[in-house]
Every structure is written in structure tokens, then in C-alpha cells.
Amino acid sequence: MTGPTVEQAITRVHHEEWARVVAGLARRFGDLDVAEEATAEAFVAAAERWPREGVPPNPGGWLATTATRKAIDRLRRESQRDAKHQEARIVYDDTPPEPTGPVEDDRLRLVFTCCHPALALEARVALTLRLLGGLTVPEIARAFLVQETTMARRITRAKAKIKAAHIPYRVPWADDIRERLAGVLAVAYLVFNEGYLASEGDDAVRVDLTDEAIRLGRLLRTLLPDDGEVAGLLALMLLTDARRPARVSRTGELVTLDEQDRGAWDRTLIAEGNALVRERIEAVAAGGDPPGRYQLQAAINAVHTDAPSARDTDWSTIVALYGRMVLLDPSPIVRLNRAVAVAEVDGPGVGLAEIDRLAEVLDGYHAFHAARADLLRRLGRGGESRAAYDRAIGLAGNPAERAYLTRRRDQLAG
């Protein structure tokens, strides 16, 4: 097998098997550092051996076996050096694990472990993105709008706290699951977002991540079928992913919602997502809990997908839904999205005034400058629009997004 083909195989297997191998080792050995480092060593071994020996028939099994041996070797060394006799005994224990709770998937078990309430919410999400999603520290830092060094320290501290506090690697029971659910949903959504418009690298879309996030959403839906936010997040991801075929042009440029070929949208995913939204509307009408942020975002996306064309979009309903979201989550990004919708109802001047109130906190966020650039263009303020596009292009990590923003900037008069 040629070099590039082996390299492609390793990349594909990393996307498909990283989380499974890490989670399996974490279940067996109860140590996140051991699990992550042994898995990384197994991938290094694959990169060294597969070009010579060929890709094995079962790459995931090969990696799991190799990673297990690496973990055992490490624990043996540590047991000799630090007299960790219990850990030394663990490595000889090949008995199947006893059932430890209602979640039977190793990866979800890992998510719930990383989302232990002893950890700060941001640490839970970041740690799980690293261990489960296999995202790099720079990718996670971009998702959180923080410096890479800050994110690296956050992940290191989270793993150290799990070890120091003796947080067990086990599935939480039913009462605990709801306590940790917000962090788990945030993980799935951030993984989805990173896949839907990758923050860096040559790929505009990382389907492996969007598919993994949706798979997690489906498993959570099976586990908690009556939870509105679980249904809302799954609906949101399905409705968003349905637009993926029209999201990037043949030339590799981002296609915004108003310019997309709606005939290319995946109607099966839209139907599934809309059914979940209707289910939640009926549940709320029947006296259920009021909708949370994911249900509201799903409803916003349902309004978009229901419109035959961009000009038929019911922007007033979208503004109202964002208004409810701001009450739940007054974050700058939610307010930015509401301001963009306000511009469609009340005009670009009103929208720009709202956006400019967020300048200080969102100055490092490319979408803030892209939204400003578009509204300034519509107001005929070409010089200011060009400057805003330049700033957005400089901050955007996704090649498809940069291509779109560059074209829009270059279309400005003058």
C-alpha cells in the first residue's frame, strides 16, 4: 500500500476509532491519562508499522490491542516505581466488566465521567471534546474563544482533579444523569459545530465529527426519551446537518443560508427534525416544562427549513424565538444572532446598532465582524464594510468561510 493511502487510512481510523479506544481503556484501567496516552502511542505505532506491514484487516481491533499493551506496560512501570500494587493487579484482570449503570456505550460512559459535577462546566466540556471527540487543543480553544495555553491548562487541571478526587470511571445512575446532562449536551453540540464548519485545517466540513455528535444525540434520546432538551438538541443537529449538501460550493466556498440550493437539502433529516420539534411543541402545550435553548434553536432552524425561499423566511418569528433564548442565555453570541435577525425585520441600521454594543466582548470572533461587514455593505458604507471583512477574514480559520468572505469583500464598489 502506498504512503498516501496508508496515511489516509490512519486519518480515517483516527476519526472512527479514537474515542472507542480511549473509552475502552478508561473503562478497563480507570485512568484517563493512561487511556489517552496509550491510545496516542498506539496511533504512533500504526504510523510506523502500517506503511511497512500494511493496514490490518481490523484496524480498530489492532489499535485497541496495541493500546492495551502500551497501557499495561506503563502501569507495570508505575507499579514498580511507585508501588501502585492495585494498579499492577488490574493489568492482569481480563474478566468482563460488571454492568455499571444504564449507559452501555463506552463513549457515553466516558462523557458522563468527564462531566462530573466536581469539575467546572467549561472543564467538563473541554476534557470530553479532547478525550471523546479527539479534537486538538487549538480546535477546542477556538470553540471556546480562549487562548490555546489557557485551554491546555484547563484540560490538564481537569484530568488532575479527576485523579486527585478519585472520581470513579462509572456510569451515573438515573438521578445523577440529569445533573450532568447540560455538560453532555454542550459536548455533543460543540463537537457538531466543529464538524459542521471546521475551525481550521483543509476540510471545510468534518463529517466524522457531525456524524459522531448526531450518533451521541440519538443514544441520549434512547436513554432519556422524555427529556425535552435531548430531543431539542437532536432536532437542531438534524435540521442543521440536512443543509450540509448545499453548504459548500464546488469551488470550496461557503454558501450562506440565503444563497443555498434548497432542493439539495436532505428532506429525510428535515422530516425527522421537524417531527421532534412538533413533539416538543405538543409536550409544552400539554403542560410540560418550557423549552430550553436547544429546543428554541431547533424551532428557529425549523422556521428556516420550512421557508420555500430565503425571502419567504418568517423573520418575526425568529426574532421572537431569539428573544426567548436571550432570557435563558444572554451570551454575546446569542445576542449577535438575534441582532442579525432584527436587521431582517427592522432594517440593517437597527441591527448594526445592536451588534455594535457587542464590539468589546466579540472583537476576536470572526462572525461578529462578518455580520457587521454585511450590514455596513447594505447601508452603503463601503469603506467600513471592507475593513470589517478584512478583520473577519483574518480571524476565520475555515477555508470555505474565508473564500466566501473574500468574495463578498471583493464585490464591494470602489
Buried (B, 14 or more C-beta within 10 A) or exposed (E): BEEEEBBEBBEEBBBBBBBBBBBBBBBBBBBBBBBBBBBBBBBEBBEEBBBEEEBBEEBBEBBBBBBBBBBBEBBBEBBEEEEBEEBBEBBEEEEEEEEBBEBEBBBBBBBBBBBBEEBBEBBBBBBBBBBBBBBBBBBBBBBBEBEBEEBBEBBEBBBEBBEEEEBEBBBBEEEBBEEBBBBBBBBBBBBBBBBBBBBBEEBBBBEBBBBBBBBBBBBBBEBBEEBBBBBBBBBBBBBBBBBBEBBBBEEEBBBBBEEBEBEEBBEEBBEBBBEBBEBBBEBBEEEEEEBBBBBBBBBBBBBBBBBEEBEEBEBEBBBBBBEBBBEEBEEBBBBBBBBBBBBBEBEBEBBBBBBEEBEEBBEEBBBBBBBBBBBBBBBEBEEBBBBBBBBBBEBBBBBBBBBBBBEBBEEBEE
